[in-house]
Amino acid sequence: MQGKGGRVDSMLGQRTRVGEHEAMRKIKNEFMTHWDGLMTKSGECILVLAATNRPFDLDEAIIRRFERRNYS
């Protein structure tokens, strides 16, 4: 999977944001469900790379899924 374009915080921000549309919340949940499925397959190496200048605006469930984080 390769994502191009904007920052990850624009798509995967906190689900508790006021005024967030229910459809966006469902997209985040679906993304995390697929991510969990990828991480459970043995013998595969998957790299998920995300960039943002607002890491603390990301949903906590998304942050937990990253094994490594680099804050510069």
N, C-alpha and C positions, 0 to 999 in steps of 0.2 A: 504494500500500500504506500502510495506516495501522495502527500498533500502539498499543494502549491498555493501560493497566494498569501493571504493575510496571516496575522498572528493567531496562534492557537487559542488565546484568551477570548477572541471574538466568537469562537464556536463552543468552547468548552469552559466557559465561565461558571461561576456559582449558580447552582440550580435554584437557590433561594432568592435570586434577584427580584426585586419588585418590578412588576410590569412585564416580566418575561412571558412570552407566549407558550402555551402548553405544547405546541408542536415542537418548539426548540428543546423543551425538556425531554420529550420523547426521543428526539434525535440523539441527545446526549446519552440517554439510557441505552438506546440501541447500539451506539458506538462502544460503550463500556461492555455490553454483553458480548459483542463480537471480539473485542480486545481480550476479554477473559477466555474466550474459546481459543484464540490464537496462542495464548500463553500455556494452555494445558496440553497441547500436542507435543509429544516427545520427539526428540531427534531433530527438531527444527530450530533454527536461529532466526529471530525476528528483531529488527531494529526499529524502534519507534523514536523519532527525533522530532522535538517540538521546540519552537522558539517564541518567546514573548518578552516584552519589556515590563510586564505586569504579572509576575508569577504568583503573587498572592491573591490574584483575582480568579485563579483557576479553581474549579470545583475540587474539594478535598478528595473525593473518590478518584478523580483523574490523577491528582498528585501522587496518591498512594500506589498507583499502578506503575509509576516510573521507579525502576530500581536505583537509578542514579540521577542526581540533580546537580547542576552546575550554575551557581549564582555568581555572576561576575560584576 
